[in-house]
């Protein structure tokens, strides 16, 4: 928002005015503050405006790929607890190659992140 000049020549910073009063109860019968958060009779926030927007968006958009992503930890591949002494030579070689391939994939993923 910009600075506006009143008819009397005073300058009003609308962004600062909005930020200063965003927790103030809005005038009307909607039970919200100036930000759009739903509040109770004592002014405590019951539901934030961001949550309301996300819920509305989730109802509108049907596919899961468009849903907002929460910060979930990425699953790490579990190391195999295979007793190598029970495997034959070919199986041991395959297990060794699998670990090498996983290491290569991790390096590739890091390089893609850095780009």
KOLKENU-985917 format. One record per residue: residue number from 1; residue in one letter; x, y, z of N, C-alpha, C in turn. Coordinates in Angstrom, 2 decimals. Layout:
<sites>
(site NUM,a,(X,Y,Z),(X,Y,Z),(X,Y,Z))
...
</sites>
This chain:
<sites>
(site 1,x,(0.85,-1.18,0.00),(0.00,0.00,0.00),(0.88,1.23,0.00))
(site 2,x,(0.32,2.31,-0.37),(1.09,3.53,-0.55),(0.73,4.56,0.51))
(site 3,x,(1.46,5.62,0.48),(1.13,6.77,1.33),(0.10,7.62,0.60))
(site 4,x,(-0.92,8.03,1.31),(-1.96,8.88,0.73),(-1.92,10.24,1.40))
(site 5,x,(-2.34,11.25,0.67),(-2.40,12.60,1.21),(-3.87,12.97,1.39))
(site 6,x,(-4.18,13.43,2.59),(-5.57,13.80,2.88),(-5.89,15.16,2.27))
(site 7,x,(-7.17,15.56,2.36),(-7.59,16.87,1.86),(-6.94,18.00,2.64))
(site 8,x,(-6.57,17.72,3.89),(-5.92,18.73,4.71),(-4.40,18.76,4.50))
(site 9,x,(-3.88,17.86,3.64),(-2.45,17.86,3.35),(-1.63,16.93,4.21))
(site 10,x,(-2.26,16.16,5.09),(-1.51,15.22,5.94),(-1.25,13.93,5.17))
(site 11,x,(-0.14,13.28,5.49),(0.23,12.02,4.84),(-0.23,10.85,5.72))
(site 12,x,(-0.87,9.85,5.11),(-1.35,8.67,5.84),(-0.72,7.43,5.21))
(site 13,x,(0.02,6.66,6.03),(0.62,5.40,5.57),(-0.38,4.28,5.85))
(site 14,x,(-1.06,3.79,4.81),(-2.11,2.79,4.98),(-1.58,1.45,5.44))
(site 15,x,(-0.37,1.06,5.00),(0.21,-0.22,5.41),(0.49,-0.22,6.91))
(site 16,x,(1.04,0.86,7.42),(1.33,0.96,8.86),(0.03,0.97,9.66))
(site 17,x,(-0.98,1.66,9.15),(-2.27,1.73,9.82),(-2.94,0.35,9.88))
(site 18,x,(-2.85,-0.39,8.79),(-3.42,-1.74,8.75),(-2.68,-2.67,9.71))
(site 19,x,(-1.36,-2.62,9.69),(-0.56,-3.48,10.57),(-0.80,-3.16,12.04))
(site 20,x,(-0.98,-1.90,12.34),(-1.20,-1.48,13.73),(-2.54,-2.00,14.26))
(site 21,x,(-3.55,-2.08,13.40),(-4.91,-2.43,13.85),(-5.39,-3.79,13.40))
(site 22,x,(-4.49,-4.70,13.00),(-4.95,-5.98,12.47),(-5.58,-6.88,13.53))
(site 23,x,(-5.29,-6.68,14.79),(-5.89,-7.48,15.87),(-7.18,-6.87,16.40))
(site 24,x,(-7.55,-5.70,15.92),(-8.74,-4.98,16.38),(-9.99,-5.61,15.79))
(site 25,x,(-11.03,-5.72,16.62),(-12.30,-6.29,16.16),(-12.90,-5.42,15.06))
(site 26,x,(-13.33,-6.06,13.98),(-13.91,-5.32,12.86),(-15.33,-4.89,13.20))
(site 27,x,(-15.76,-3.80,12.60),(-17.10,-3.28,12.82),(-18.07,-4.11,11.97))
(site 28,x,(-19.15,-4.55,12.58),(-20.14,-5.35,11.87),(-20.57,-6.54,12.70))
(site 29,x,(-21.25,-7.47,12.06),(-21.78,-8.62,12.80),(-21.09,-9.92,12.42))
(site 30,x,(-19.87,-9.88,11.86),(-19.22,-11.10,11.38),(-18.33,-11.78,12.40))
(site 31,x,(-18.03,-11.21,13.53),(-17.15,-11.77,14.56),(-15.77,-12.09,14.01))
(site 32,x,(-15.15,-11.10,13.36),(-13.80,-11.23,12.84),(-12.99,-9.99,13.24))
(site 33,x,(-11.65,-10.14,13.18),(-10.81,-8.97,13.38),(-10.45,-8.41,12.02))
(site 34,x,(-9.60,-7.39,11.99),(-9.29,-6.71,10.74),(-8.53,-7.60,9.76))
(site 35,x,(-7.81,-8.61,10.25),(-7.11,-9.55,9.37),(-8.06,-10.54,8.73))
(site 36,x,(-9.20,-10.81,9.36),(-10.13,-11.80,8.85),(-10.17,-13.06,9.70))
(site 37,x,(-9.43,-13.07,10.83),(-9.47,-14.20,11.75),(-10.82,-14.25,12.45))
(site 38,x,(-11.38,-15.45,12.64),(-12.61,-15.59,13.41),(-12.26,-15.46,14.89))
(site 39,x,(-12.99,-14.60,15.60),(-12.69,-14.37,17.02),(-13.95,-14.60,17.85))
(site 40,x,(-13.75,-14.78,19.17),(-14.89,-14.94,20.08),(-15.25,-13.60,20.69))
(site 41,x,(-16.13,-13.60,21.67),(-16.61,-12.36,22.29),(-15.51,-11.60,23.02))
(site 42,x,(-14.45,-12.32,23.44),(-13.36,-11.67,24.18),(-12.20,-11.27,23.27))
(site 43,x,(-12.32,-11.51,21.98),(-11.27,-11.12,21.04),(-10.21,-12.17,20.82))
(site 44,x,(-10.40,-13.37,21.38),(-9.42,-14.44,21.18),(-9.64,-15.08,19.81))
(site 45,x,(-8.56,-15.42,19.13),(-8.64,-15.98,17.78),(-9.06,-17.45,17.87))
(site 46,x,(-10.16,-17.78,17.19),(-10.63,-19.16,17.12),(-10.10,-19.86,15.88))
(site 47,x,(-10.08,-19.16,14.75),(-9.62,-19.71,13.48),(-8.93,-18.61,12.69))
(site 48,x,(-7.70,-18.86,12.25),(-6.98,-17.83,11.52),(-7.50,-17.72,10.09))
(site 49,x,(-7.25,-16.59,9.48),(-7.68,-16.35,8.11),(-6.98,-17.31,7.15))
(site 50,x,(-5.72,-17.61,7.42),(-4.97,-18.54,6.58),(-5.60,-19.93,6.58))
(site 51,x,(-6.02,-20.39,7.75),(-6.67,-21.69,7.86),(-7.98,-21.70,7.08))
(site 52,x,(-8.73,-20.63,7.17),(-9.99,-20.55,6.44),(-9.77,-20.59,4.94))
(site 53,x,(-8.75,-19.89,4.45),(-8.46,-19.88,3.03),(-8.02,-21.27,2.57))
(site 54,x,(-7.14,-21.93,3.35),(-6.68,-23.27,2.99),(-7.84,-24.26,2.95))
(site 55,x,(-8.74,-24.21,3.93),(-9.89,-25.11,3.94),(-10.79,-24.88,2.73))
(site 56,x,(-11.01,-23.64,2.40),(-11.84,-23.31,1.24),(-11.20,-23.81,-0.05))
(site 57,x,(-9.89,-23.65,-0.16),(-9.18,-24.11,-1.34),(-9.23,-25.63,-1.44))
(site 58,x,(-9.06,-26.32,-0.30),(-9.10,-27.78,-0.29),(-10.47,-28.31,-0.71))
(site 59,x,(-11.54,-27.60,-0.38),(-12.87,-28.02,-0.79),(-13.07,-27.83,-2.29))
(site 60,x,(-12.46,-26.80,-2.84),(-12.63,-26.48,-4.25),(-11.81,-27.40,-5.14))
(site 61,x,(-10.57,-27.62,-4.78),(-9.66,-28.41,-5.60),(-9.73,-29.86,-5.16))
(site 62,x,(-9.94,-30.76,-6.12),(-10.16,-32.15,-5.78),(-8.92,-33.02,-5.76))
(site 63,x,(-7.90,-32.72,-6.57),(-6.77,-33.64,-6.62),(-5.78,-33.39,-5.51))
(site 64,x,(-5.07,-34.44,-5.11),(-4.16,-34.34,-3.97),(-2.87,-33.60,-4.32))
(site 65,x,(-2.50,-33.54,-5.58),(-1.26,-32.87,-5.95),(-1.35,-31.36,-5.74))
(site 66,x,(-2.57,-30.82,-5.73),(-2.74,-29.38,-5.55),(-2.96,-29.00,-4.09))
(site 67,x,(-3.02,-29.98,-3.20),(-3.23,-29.69,-1.78),(-1.97,-29.07,-1.20))
(site 68,x,(-2.11,-28.18,-0.20),(-0.92,-27.58,0.40),(-0.09,-28.65,1.10))
(site 69,x,(1.22,-28.56,0.94),(2.12,-29.55,1.49),(2.52,-29.14,2.89))
(site 70,x,(2.35,-30.02,3.82),(2.79,-29.78,5.19),(4.25,-30.23,5.31))
(site 71,x,(4.95,-29.73,6.28),(6.35,-30.10,6.47),(6.42,-31.48,7.10))
(site 72,x,(6.49,-32.48,6.25),(6.60,-33.86,6.71),(8.04,-34.29,6.51))
(site 73,x,(8.59,-35.02,7.48),(9.96,-35.51,7.27),(9.98,-36.55,6.16))
(site 74,x,(11.00,-36.48,5.33),(11.11,-37.43,4.23),(11.53,-38.79,4.78))
(site 75,x,(10.92,-39.84,4.29),(11.31,-41.17,4.79),(12.71,-41.51,4.32))
(site 76,x,(13.51,-42.01,5.23),(14.86,-42.41,4.88),(14.86,-43.92,4.64))
(site 77,x,(15.57,-44.36,3.62),(15.59,-45.79,3.36),(16.27,-46.53,4.50))
(site 78,x,(15.62,-47.56,4.97),(16.16,-48.33,6.09),(17.29,-49.23,5.59))
(site 79,x,(18.33,-49.33,6.39),(19.41,-50.21,6.02),(18.95,-51.65,6.22))
(site 80,x,(19.37,-52.48,5.30),(18.94,-53.87,5.38),(19.69,-54.58,6.49))
(site 81,x,(18.97,-55.39,7.23),(19.56,-56.17,8.32),(19.75,-57.61,7.86))
(site 82,x,(20.31,-57.76,6.66),(20.49,-59.08,6.08),(21.85,-59.62,6.52))
(site 83,x,(21.84,-60.87,6.96),(23.09,-61.53,7.34),(23.79,-61.97,6.05))
(site 84,x,(24.88,-61.30,5.72),(25.57,-61.58,4.46),(26.19,-62.97,4.42))
(site 85,x,(26.45,-63.57,5.58),(27.04,-64.90,5.59),(26.08,-65.96,5.07))
(site 86,x,(24.79,-65.69,5.07),(23.80,-66.65,4.61),(23.53,-66.52,3.10))
(site 87,x,(24.11,-65.52,2.46),(23.88,-65.30,1.04),(24.98,-65.93,0.20))
(site 88,x,(24.64,-66.28,-1.03),(25.67,-66.80,-1.93),(26.42,-65.62,-2.55))
(site 89,x,(27.40,-65.91,-3.36),(28.28,-64.87,-3.90),(27.52,-63.87,-4.77))
(site 90,x,(26.63,-64.35,-5.61),(25.87,-63.47,-6.49),(24.95,-62.55,-5.68))
(site 91,x,(24.31,-63.07,-4.65),(23.41,-62.27,-3.81),(24.20,-61.21,-3.04))
(site 92,x,(25.41,-61.54,-2.57),(26.25,-60.56,-1.87),(26.62,-59.41,-2.80))
(site 93,x,(26.94,-59.74,-4.06),(27.30,-58.71,-5.03),(26.12,-57.79,-5.31))
(site 94,x,(24.93,-58.36,-5.42),(23.72,-57.56,-5.65),(23.46,-56.63,-4.47))
(site 95,x,(23.60,-57.12,-3.25),(23.41,-56.29,-2.05),(24.42,-55.14,-2.02))
(site 96,x,(25.67,-55.41,-2.38),(26.70,-54.37,-2.41),(26.38,-53.31,-3.45))
(site 97,x,(25.91,-53.75,-4.63),(25.55,-52.82,-5.70),(24.36,-51.96,-5.30))
(site 98,x,(23.42,-52.52,-4.57),(22.24,-51.77,-4.14),(22.64,-50.61,-3.23))
(site 99,x,(23.55,-50.88,-2.30),(24.00,-49.81,-1.40),(24.74,-48.71,-2.18))
(site 100,x,(25.54,-49.12,-3.18),(26.24,-48.14,-4.02),(25.24,-47.29,-4.80))
(site 101,x,(24.21,-47.93,-5.35),(23.20,-47.21,-6.12),(22.44,-46.22,-5.24))
(site 102,x,(22.14,-46.60,-4.01),(21.46,-45.68,-3.09),(22.34,-44.47,-2.80))
(site 103,x,(23.62,-44.68,-2.64),(24.55,-43.58,-2.38),(24.61,-42.64,-3.58))
(site 104,x,(24.62,-43.21,-4.80),(24.64,-42.40,-6.01),(23.37,-41.57,-6.12))
(site 105,x,(22.22,-42.17,-5.82),(20.94,-41.45,-5.88),(20.92,-40.30,-4.88))
(site 106,x,(21.49,-40.50,-3.70),(21.55,-39.41,-2.70),(22.39,-38.25,-3.22))
(site 107,x,(23.52,-38.57,-3.86),(24.40,-37.52,-4.39),(23.69,-36.76,-5.51))
(site 108,x,(22.99,-37.47,-6.39),(22.25,-36.82,-7.47),(21.17,-35.90,-6.92))
(site 109,x,(20.47,-36.35,-5.89),(19.41,-35.53,-5.29),(20.01,-34.26,-4.68))
(site 110,x,(21.15,-34.35,-4.03),(21.79,-33.17,-3.46),(22.22,-32.19,-4.54))
(site 111,x,(22.74,-32.72,-5.66),(23.16,-31.85,-6.76),(21.97,-31.12,-7.36))
(site 112,x,(20.83,-31.81,-7.47),(19.64,-31.16,-8.01),(19.13,-30.08,-7.08))
(site 113,x,(19.23,-30.29,-5.78),(18.83,-29.27,-4.81),(19.70,-28.03,-4.91))
(site 114,x,(20.99,-28.23,-5.12),(21.94,-27.12,-5.16),(21.80,-26.27,-6.41))
(site 115,x,(21.17,-26.79,-7.45),(21.03,-26.03,-8.71),(20.03,-24.94,-8.59))
</sites>
